Amino acid sequence: RVSSLNRDVTTGLFRRQIAEERLKPIAQSKIGVTLAMIDLNDLHLVNNTLGHDRGDDFIKLAARRLGKLQRRHGGYRISLSRWGVGDEFLLICEGLYDPHELCIEIEEALHAKHPITGRWGLGVAGVARSRHGETRVVKECADTAMYRAKREYHKNGNSRILMYDYVFDGL
């Protein structure tokens, strides 16, 4: 049984501290891990235009849609956490889940009309994986891909889910 103190009040998802605790045994046992860092599009605009209550509704909608990914895969232990107090989420897949497949599934989960912009796609994400449980590195790689996707979203207006590419990102 998990204490309500370990849950985010708005979404009911695990808080960042719980996600970080879940990453520790993965790193110690050096098992494969696939992570996705997810950021919602234009939450600030929703808050400023419709108010913070609607902003919370926007976050809840995305959390519900992304939360379905946790229940989809019997062979993999998958958990979703709210990463911080804003509009970021971390999806942890214990094992070498296919990152291309995960990109597609996240894109499908976020495929809804934005309440303000009218564009399709509630958010962007970066996906990365490690064969040896290098959770700190894979989290940074997923974050790098997410921010690249975010830049492309703001530049082109396209919602993007990107897999980390060390050659493209120059790392």
Disulfide bonds with the S-S distance in Angstrom:
none
